[in-house]
Amino acid sequence: MTPGVRSVVRGLGLPILASLFAIVIGAIVVAAIGFNPITVYGSLLSGAFGNLFSIGATLSGAVPLILIGLGIAIAFKAGVFNIGAEGQYWVGAIASVWVSYHFTGLPGWLHIILALVAGMLAGAVWGGVIPGLAKAYVGAHEVITTMMMSYIGILLAQYMIEEPNAPMRQPGYIPESPMIPNNVQLPFLPMKAFVQSQLSIGIFIALIAAVVVWLLLQKTTFGFQIRTVGYNQRAAKYAGVHVAWYTILALGMSGLFAGLAGGVQMLGVAHQLNDSFASQYGYTAIVVALLARNNPFGCIIAGIFFAALSTGGQTMQQFSGVPASLTDVLTGLVVFFVAAEQLIPEIRAWFRRNKDRRRIAGVQEGGKTA
Amino acid sequence: MSILTNPQLWAGTLSLATPLALPAIGGTFSERTGVVNIAMEGIMLIGAFFAVSFSYWTGSPWLGLLAAMAAGALIAWIFAWAAIRLASNQVVLGMAVNIFGAGITAFLLNTIFGYNGTPPSTASLPTITIPAIKSIPVLGWFFYQQNVLVYLMLVLVMASHWLLFHTRLGLRMRAVGENPLAADTLGLNVWRLRYTGVIIGGVLSAIGGAYLSIGILNSFDVNMTDGRGYIALAAMIFGKWTPFGSLGAALLFGFASSLSTALQGNAIPTDLIAMLPYALTVLALAGVIGKSVAPAADGIPYKLDR
């Protein structure tokens, strides 16, 4: 194998092994409470990919995960942890919805672009400018600042529609914003099953975004600088890279993609802000980036994987009676095994030591009889 | 200003600070020995769940509390093993524990107790009003009808301070968190001290979880910690990795949350008031408290030469 192929294999090997470990432990848990693991996983799988409708639902659920995951991967590449993507997502959603139902009379495509750009900018400000500046200039840890800003962002989204006179609330008893006009919505893919499962062209936005992020990180000076900062801050500084500036930029890009995800979800699926602010996408996307080991194309696969767990989990609960929260247990285990990457070399070393010990014991015994 | 003389505001402050201070001190123990711990949220959930389950099964909330502590210690031990023995990325591990904790407690809740929640007959820990304190003006407001765990928390704050800063074990734990190589050279067992820190942290976080489930309530809800483990993380940093600092930060958060409850129904929208604790943290981190410096070896696995 050439070194390139070997590194790809190694890159894929760990996430796959981690997922396998998690699935096996999950099977043991399921069997322990008296269910047949094969039926349970079967219903999970068919719920996620069994027909066109479920494939559509899985892909639709993957769109925000892929987009946010890409952003978090950029931050990780620069050595910063954006844990507050959930709030950036909601702030992006607010901005996109607001732009969508204002400014009547624009051509649809232009209006869509404006709405999405508004979401991206809002996310970038929320995730990048505020925590980035705080990190770069006063050393405030980004794990805390992005998280606190995230809570504030979610509360801001609630504030926008919850009370009777809220700024974006449409008159009436239900806490929701006005609908996004038809010509500003992202069209669904033209098949009945995909329309029913709300799979919009947002999936192509996510795929294009992955290519863009890959080009950006691998083929531009900007990406090189970001990776340098993430790899060794001190070396980057001596090489003349403005570390503070690139930290802000990386967090900003990270927020930008979370904001884009919020916009795409509003324009493509929800079509308005309504009173359910527990998307969890921002948290699951962290796991997406981790499992993908910050590879943009890996984010696509990991995004689909976790969306499949989520859609399949619902079906699994209906048909096999095992609570859907099993999928969260599996997710936790996958992340654990991804983190514990030394586990397999450790186990291998342990076996080797044991084998050596046996061989030594064997030789000694052989010596005695001879 | 009448709001500030409302006894409930101050009782609420202390009550809301308790489930933040306990995991914050837990995190302090872990990070002082050099293991970054963001797993408080997940450990709290597991503690909360086991507290309710065992309180229901045995009929004794005290056994529930013990079960919570044991479960917290067990999860912390696995976390410590992966962080110390396998030298894993500690932040990623913490995420794993949090996701796993949320998942396994929801899963066990549904498989053991069904979809209607924990039984309403579950016993909870007693509430105490000490007559002597009750009559003291301001202090009496704070301590009016507090759960026994609130008092335990205050005792634990003092005990933790004493352990970390006035005992040989505490000195050794801190040494390992600052410079493990030097500590190792002097013959200290770096790994064992780190295990100790992480496991004490797990026990304290689990007590924090138990306070939520069998202290102020007698039931478990999916995700009932509601991000408190993360706020505790902020309180720990805010408090500069000390027990009293953590308590101070937790009281500040408790006050901000209690204030937002007390202000409800006023002209200011609830959602905006609810931002107060978070906004305060960002402001505080952006310079008000001065730079908060983590233990030098925080988050860096120490490899033994073997």
Contacts between the chains, C-beta under 8 A, distances in Angstrom:
chain1	res1	chain2	res2	distance
A	33	B	111	5.4
A	81	B	91	6.2
A	130	B	282	7.4
A	134	B	282	7.1
A	134	B	285	6.5
A	134	B	286	5.1
A	138	B	285	7.4
A	138	B	286	5.4
A	138	B	287	5.0
A	138	B	291	7.5
A	139	B	291	6.0
A	140	B	282	7.6
A	140	B	285	3.9
A	140	B	286	5.7
A	141	B	237	6.4
A	141	B	285	7.3
A	143	B	38	7.2
A	143	B	91	7.6
A	143	B	233	7.5
A	144	B	233	7.0
A	144	B	234	5.0
A	144	B	237	6.1
A	144	B	281	6.7
A	144	B	285	6.0
A	145	B	282	5.8
A	145	B	285	6.2
A	147	B	230	5.7
A	147	B	234	7.5
A	148	B	234	6.8
A	148	B	278	4.3
A	148	B	279	7.5
A	148	B	281	4.8
A	148	B	282	5.0
A	149	B	278	7.6
A	149	B	282	6.7
A	151	B	227	7.1
A	151	B	275	7.5
A	151	B	278	4.5
A	152	B	275	4.9
A	152	B	278	5.0
A	152	B	279	6.3
A	152	B	282	7.9
A	155	B	271	4.8
A	155	B	272	7.5
A	155	B	274	5.4
A	155	B	275	5.0
A	155	B	278	7.8
A	156	B	271	7.5
A	156	B	275	7.6
A	158	B	271	4.7
A	159	B	269	5.8
A	159	B	271	3.7
A	159	B	272	5.8
A	162	B	269	7.7
A	162	B	270	7.9
A	162	B	271	6.1
A	163	B	269	5.3
A	163	B	270	7.6
A	163	B	271	7.7
A	166	B	269	7.4
A	283	B	99	7.8
A	286	B	95	6.3
A	287	B	95	7.1
A	287	B	99	7.0
A	290	B	92	5.9
A	290	B	95	7.4
A	322	B	111	7.9
A	323	B	106	6.8
A	323	B	107	5.2
A	323	B	110	3.8
A	323	B	111	6.3
A	325	B	102	8.0
A	325	B	103	5.2
A	325	B	104	8.0
A	325	B	106	3.6
A	325	B	107	4.3
A	325	B	110	6.6
A	325	B	222	7.6
A	326	B	103	7.3
A	326	B	107	5.6
A	327	B	103	7.4
A	328	B	99	6.1
A	328	B	100	7.6
A	328	B	102	5.8
A	328	B	103	2.7
A	328	B	104	7.9
A	328	B	106	6.7
A	328	B	107	7.4
A	329	B	100	6.3
A	329	B	103	3.9
A	329	B	104	5.2
A	329	B	107	5.5
A	330	B	103	7.6
A	331	B	99	5.2
A	331	B	100	7.9
A	331	B	103	6.7
A	332	B	42	7.9
A	332	B	96	5.3
A	332	B	97	7.2
A	332	B	98	7.7
A	332	B	99	3.9
A	332	B	100	2.7
A	332	B	101	7.3
A	332	B	102	7.7
A	332	B	103	5.3
A	332	B	104	7.4
A	333	B	96	7.5
A	333	B	100	6.5
A	335	B	92	6.4
A	335	B	95	5.7
A	335	B	96	3.8
A	335	B	99	6.1
A	335	B	100	7.9
A	336	B	82	7.0
A	336	B	93	6.8
A	336	B	96	3.8
A	336	B	97	7.6
A	336	B	100	6.7
A	338	B	92	6.8
A	338	B	96	7.9
A	339	B	82	6.7
A	339	B	88	4.3
A	339	B	89	5.2
A	339	B	92	3.9
A	339	B	93	4.5
A	339	B	96	5.8
A	340	B	82	4.8
A	340	B	86	4.9
A	340	B	88	4.8
A	340	B	93	7.4
A	341	B	86	7.9
A	341	B	88	6.9
A	342	B	86	4.2
A	342	B	87	5.8
A	342	B	88	6.6
A	343	B	82	7.8
A	343	B	86	5.8
A	346	B	85	7.7
A	346	B	86	6.3
